[in-house]
Amino acid sequence: MTLEGVRGASTLHVTLRNNTLLQLTADPLFTPFPDGVTIRDLILRGANQAQTYDDNNPRFAAGIYGNGTRRLLVERCTITQMGGSGIQLDAAREVVLRDNILRENWNPDQNAFADIGFFDGLEKATITGNWCLSENDTGISIVSIDDDAREVYIAGNVCSGHRRHGIIGNNGRGIPDGVRIEGNVCNDNKWMGIYLNGDLEPASGEPVSTGRTVIIGNTCSGNGESTSGDPGIRGGINVNGGFNVVVEGNECSGNHRAGIKVRGTRIVVANNVVRESEKLTVPGTPPTTYDGHGIELWAGGPAASARELTVSGNRVYQCAGHGLLLIGVPDAFYYQTLPTEPTERVVVSANTSVENEKDGIHTWRVWGQQVTANTCERNGEAGIRVRSSDERTLVPRTSARTTTSTRTQGTGGPTRGSTSKGAARRATRWW
Amino acid sequence: MKSSGVVRGNLCSRMPFASGAFPTFGLHGEQKHGIRVDGDTPVALGNVTMRHAGAGLLYVSGAILGNNQSVDDGGGASRPVTAADGQPDRSAPTVS
């Protein structure tokens, strides 16, 4: 089926704030999936009012909504003033969204509405050349609970001015597989430019080739100024739990807290340019001020064998904190019930760190690291500082895999608990 | 079990700059030291430090040092960490 208008002249208008304009919905139990739909050169306009459903469900009042959609092409459409998301697709496969403009879909609910939103799995999708400019939660969202995104290409989009993120992947767990985020411009979003929020490592039994996420050549600037909500989730690019991730060739400038922030296993951060990260001051009594680091890497994690970090060829300038900050294995005293394993195979090489407020390169409890051939100039404190703990507070590696024992660590440390991922995740928020 | 680290072949320098010209932060202060290693059994080999107000290389007991070069570092080429430098900081980083 093809629904095609005259570019710039054909408008579909819905006047009820709770109604979706083009609904491709299928209940997968009773009806066939929508298959083979093209929507082209249309202006889809809503009622310019937020929907009134109590649960703020993005499935309602969208410009386009589909469930289980196959082979959908949406191109050169303008979607505006909807009460919910611009395009919302659940469990979609083989989707192409290109060269669309989404603006003024301004539903203010924090957790649901995106200009382009996918939920419950996405497979084989190309999302290119779209302008996502609404002041809603997220520009492009591929969050998922039950299924990971697979083979998704997000390129050349502009995601600007959102209440939280420009682009977000995952929803606190899972490993997106084969996601490439390339050449997007994400600026002036209140939390993150690009935010990938998954697991630290694949579930047992999954192949080590899982992941393969590439974040390359994006420009992220001016993100993270919001002082509401979790202040840890701020900055240009944030991989909060990732496996097999490459973050390369991105330019991040003027972001709050960090230009690039990464935590996970088998991560490469290379050839990025980061400049002028800014501090974030959260009001309170007293107010809390967080540094604005250039590149921040968290190698350790709860119950995670976080290993194989490569930080190479990056250039970091004039950030209001450390140029490169690597944080390794925490001690049990601080992280309380969380068991840990040491980091291994961490390489920091050939980076340039210049005129940052604190150290050029600062590592903290990173084990087995190689800091080689870096250039640090005119930083506020040390050029390179390798900082560690007293060995008495380190968690011995031999006990790191302990799953059920109860013991104390260090000076009156706390009791250990389960090492299961779920338990660890429930026990604390890391970011 | 001790952690280990190798700091090798890095160049750390504080080139002269005009007073007040330090960008972004105002005149925050001079770079203190070139390299400071106070991890467990660190290794610092073949680094070049230049023109720091403090020492080129600060280290703790047990560090393995070799072939490091210091050029015009005001506080000398290398010396152990002292109480005046602040002892190894075991405070936890900010987490949120």
Interface residues (C-beta under 8 A of the other chain):
Chain A: D230 P231 G232 E276 Y290 D291 Q318 A320 I327 G328 V329 P330 D331 Y334 P342 E355 E357 G360 T363 W364 R365 V366 W367 G368 Q369 Q370 V371 T372 A373 N374 T375 C376 E377 R378 N379 G380 E381 A382 G383 I384 R385 V386 R387 S388 S389 D390 E391 T393 L394 P396 R397 T398 R429 W430 W431
Chain B: M1 K2 S3 S4 G5 V6 V7 R8 G9 N10 L11 C12 S13 R14 M15 F17 F22 P23 T24 F25 H28 G29 Q31 K32 H33 G34 I35 R36 V37 D38 G39 D40 P42 N47 T49 H52 P88 D89 R90 A92 P93 T94 V95 S96
